Amino acid sequence: MKELLAAPPYSNRNDDDLLRALVSLSAEQLSGCPEYRRVWPDWSGADKFDELPWLHVGVFKHLELRTHFDGVHYERTLKSSATSSGVSSLIVLDRDSSELQSMSSLAILRDFVGGEIRPLLVLDSAKSLRVRGHLSARVAAALSLKPLASEIHFLLEDPEDARSMQWDKLEALLDRFDDLLVYGFTWILWMAWSAEIPERIRSKLTGKRIQFVHSGGWKKLEDRKIERQEFDRTLLMDLSPDSRVVDYYGLVEQVGIIYPLCEYGYRHVPAWAHVIVRDPYTLQPLLNQPGQLQLLNALARGAPYHNVLTEDVGKIIEGPCPCNRSGPKFELIGRIPKAELRGCANV
C-alpha cells in the first residue's frame, strides 16, 4: 500500500487488486469488531465492490468502534465538528492507519496545490490543538497540509469566531513572504479573509501567490447567497495569476481520503479508494443518475470506517475528464432530504 501511495493518486489504478484488498480488509474488520459483525453476520466474500459490507455514517455518532487484533496501537480520537443534533462522530485512530492516511491526503493535495514548501496559515486557533486525546476534524484537515509547510501560523484568536482574525499577524507574514498556503473551513475562510479584510491588508496582497484550500461549511454560504464563483473570485482578487482556490469534500468517517474539485467541476477518486452511488430507497447501485454516495478505501485497519454509506447525494460521471486525471469521478449534488446537517462536510 505504501508503494501505491507514493505514486500519483490518479494513475496506476487496478480495481481488481483494490477489490481483493477490500475483501481482505473487510474480513479482518468483521473478525475483530463484534459490532460490525452483528450488522453483517452472514457476509463471506464479494465479487463486486457493491457486495462489500458497509456501515451507515450515522453509526459513528452512537458507537466508538474498534477492531481488535495483534499489533494495533491506538493513539487518539478524531472528533467531527458539531452537527445540528449536537452529537459528534468519533473515529479512533491507530498508528498504522494514520501513517497511510497522512500519505494519502498529502498525495492528493500535492496533486492540486503542488509540492512547494511554504508557510501555512490556518483559519483556526491554536487553542483547538489543546484538547487532550481528541483532535477536531477541522484541525486534522489543516494539519494534513503540514508536510508542505515551512512553518504554521494559526490566525484566529477564537476558533468559533471568524471575526477574531489576528490581522497584525497576517500583515507581518505578508511583509515576509510572497508565496503562502492558506487553509480554512469554508464559511470561516469567507467571513474572516474575504468579506471583512481591512484595506491595509488587501493592498499588501497584491501580486502575492496564495493557494487557498478549504472544505465543508457551504450550507452557511448558501444561506447568504454566496456562489462558488463569487467565493473564488473574491479570494483571488489582485493576487498573482498562479494563485488558486481548492475546494475539497471529505468525511471525518473516511479520514485520509479527500475529493478536491478539479477545474472542470468533478471530484476524482484516488487509486486506493472507490465510490458507489445507491438508490436511497432500494439501496441498489446506480449508474448515470443521482443517488446516495458510498465511499470506500483500503487504508483503515483500527476500526471499520473503510466502507461508509453517507447522507450525501452524488452522481458518477463516466468518460474521461479534460483535466486528464484517470479513474472514477463524481459530481457532489447535495444532501439527502431531511438528512442531518453535518458540521464538517456540508455541501
N, C-alpha and C positions, 0 to 999 in steps of 0.2 A: 504493500500500500504506500509506503514512503516513497518508493521509486515512482509510482504513478503520480503522487502529489508533487514531486519535483518537476514533472513535465508541465507544459502549458495546459490549463484546465479544460480547454475545448478542443483537444486533439487526442489521438491515441485511444479513442473510445472503443471499448469492446463490451457490448451488452451481455454476451454470453458469460464472460468472466465475471461481470458485475452481478449477474443473476446468481451465479454459483456462490459468490461471496456473500450475498444477502441471504441465501438459503442457509448457509453455514452459520452466519451470524444470528439469524432468527432462531435456529435450533439451539444455539448456545444461550441465547437470552431466555428462551422458553424453559430450558433446563435449570437456569439459575435464578429465575424470578417467578415465584409462586403466583403472584397476582396476574402476571402476563399469561401464565399457563392456564389460569382459570378462565380467561377470556377465550383462549384458543386450545381447549383440551384435546382436540382430535387432529390438530394440524400435524402433518408428517412430511410435507415437502411441497415444492412448487415447480411448475414448468414455465410459468409466466410471471412477470412482475406483479400483476394484479391478483395473483393467488397467494402472495406473501402475507403473513399475519400482521395487521396494523392495530394501532390504538388511536382512539379519538383524542384530539388535542385537549379536550376538557378533563380527561382523566388526570392530567398532571396538576390540576388545581386541587385535587382531592386526595391524591396519594403521592408520597415521595418514594418513587420506585427505585430499587437497586437490584442489580444482577450479581449474585454471589458466586464467585469462582476463585480459584487459587491465583494469587498474583495481582489482584486488583487493589489499587491504593486510592481511596477517595481523598480528595483534597478540600473541596468547598462546594457550596451550593449556589447555583445560578438562579436568581430570582427575577421574574418578569416585572415590568412596571405595573403600576396599579391599573385595574380594569374597572368597568362600571359595577361589577359585583363586589369589588373590594377584595377579591381572592386572587392571589398571585400563583403562577405556576412555579414549581420548584424542581429544578433539574440538577441532580447530583453529578459532579464532575470527577472523573478519575484521571489519574496521571497519564496513562497511555492514550486515552481518547482525547484528552486536552491537547496533547502534543500534535496528534493528527488534525484536530480541528483548527488549531492555530496555523498549521501549514496550509490547510485548505483555504481559510479565509484570506490569508496572505497571498496565496497564488491567484485567487480570483480578483482581489483588489489590485494587485500589481498589474494584472492584465488590463485594468481600466484606468489606473492613475499613473502607471509607470513605476519603476523601481528606484527612483532617485531618493536619497536620504535628505530630509529637510525638517525644519521644526513642525511639530504637530500641535495645533491649537484645538482645544476641546471645549465645546459649548456646554460645560457642566462644571461642577465644583469639586475640588479635591476632597471635600468632606464626604463625597459619595464613596470614596475608597476605604473609609474607616469603619465599615460595618463588619464586625468580626464574623468570619465563617461564611458570609454571604457576599455575592457580587451582583450588582444590578445589571440588567440586560443592557441598559444604556451605556454604562461604563465599560462593560465587556465589549460592546460594539466599538467604542472608541479605542480600547486597548488592542483590538485586532490590527490596528494600524501602527502599533508600537515598533515593529521591525523596520518600518520606513521612516522612523522619527529620529532625528539627531538629538532632539530634546522635546519635552512635553510640557505644555502650559495649559492649565485649567483657567478659563476666563470668567466663569460665573462665581459670584460670592455665595449665592443661594441656589442650589440645584433646581429648585422648583420655581424660581423667579427669573424669567428671561430678561427682566429689566435690571437685574443686578450685575450686568456686564461691567467688567473692570476695564474701562476704556483707556486708562493710563497705561495699563499693562500692554494692551494691544498696540497703542501708539508707540511704545518703546520697541516692540517687536517689529513693527513696520519700519522703524528707523534703522533697524539692524539687518533685516532680511528682505530679499526681493522675491523669494520662492517659498511658499508656505502650503501646508496641508491642513485643512480645517474639517473637523467632524462635529456634527450636531444632530440632535433629534430634530426632525423636520420642522415642527412648529416653533421649537425654541430657536433654531437657526434663523428662521424668518423674523421672529419677534425681536431677537437680540441683534442680529447682524444687519438685516436688510431694512426693516421698517423704521428703526429708531436710531440708525447710525449717525453720530454727530458729523457736522460738516468738516471739522478739522481732521477727523479720521478719514472721511471719504476722500479728501484731497490727497492724502498720503497713500491711498490705494491705487491711484492712477499708475497704470503700467505694470503693476505687480502681477506675478504669475501665482495664482491660487487654485488649488484643486479642492473643491468642496465635496465632501462625502456626507450623505445624510440618509436616514432611514426612519420609517414609522411616522405616525402623527399627522397624516394627510387629512384625517377627518376634521380636525380643528381648522385647517386652512380651507377646506371645502365650505365650512360654515361661514367663513369670512369671504367666500367667493374668490379665493386666490387660485388661479390656474397654474399648472406646471410651467407653461411658457413664461408667464409673468414672474414666477418664482426664480427661474433660471436667469431670465433677462436682468432682473433686479440685482441678483448676486454678482453677475458678471460685468455690471456697469463699470466702464472705464478701466477694467483690468486688461492685462495682456491677452492677445488673441489665443495664446496657448492655455489659458485657464479653462476649466470645465466644471460642470456640476454632475455628480454621480449619485443617483437615487437608487438605493437597493432595498429589496424585500427580503425578509428572513423571519424566522420564528425562534424564540428562546428554546422551544422544544426541539429545534433542529440546529443546535449550535454548531458553528463552523461552516455551514452551508448558506451562502448568500447569493442573491439573484439581482445583480445590478441591471439597470435599464440600459440597453445599448442605444446607439444613436438612431436606430430605426424603430424604437419603441417596443422591443421584445426583451424577455428575460431568459437567459440561456442557462442550461443545466450542465454543470461540470461533469467530467468523465467518471467521477466516483459517486454520482448521485443519479436519481431518476425522478420523474414526475408522472402521475396518473391523474386523470380527471374522471370523476364518477358522477352519475346521476344522483342528486341528493335524496331522491325518494326511493329508488330501487337499488342504489349503490353499484349498478352496472357500469363498467368502464365506457367512456365516451370518446369519440374522435370527432373533430371538426365542429364541436358545439360546446357551449359553456357548461360547466359543472363544478363540483366540489373538488378542490385541489388536494391531492395526497402526495406528500413529499417523502422520499426515501434517500438514505445514504449509507455507506458502508463503514463509517468512522466510529460509531458509538458502541462501546463494549460494556461500560459500567452500569447501564440502565437501558431499558427498551424504548428509546426515543429515536430509533433509526428508521421508523416507518410510521408516519403520523398523518392521519386524516384531519385536515384543517377545516376551519369555518370560512375559508376564503373561496371566492369564485374565480375560475380562470378558464382559459381555452388553449389547448395545444395548437400550435401553428406549424403546419407541415411545410416542407420545402426549405431550400437554402435561404440564408439571411444575407443581405448585401454587406453586412459587417464582417462576413467571412468566418464567423465562429461556427464550428460544426456542432452536431449533436442536437438533442431536443431543445425546443424553445417554447415559451408560452406567453400569453397575454394575461396580466392580472387585471381582473374586472372590478372586483369589489367584495362585499361581504354577503354571506347568505342572509336573506331577510330575517330579522329578529334575532340574529346572532349577537352575542355579547360584543360590545366594542372593546378591542384589545388595546392595551397601553403601549405595546412595543412594536406593533406591526399593523397599525391601522392603514387602510388604503382609502 
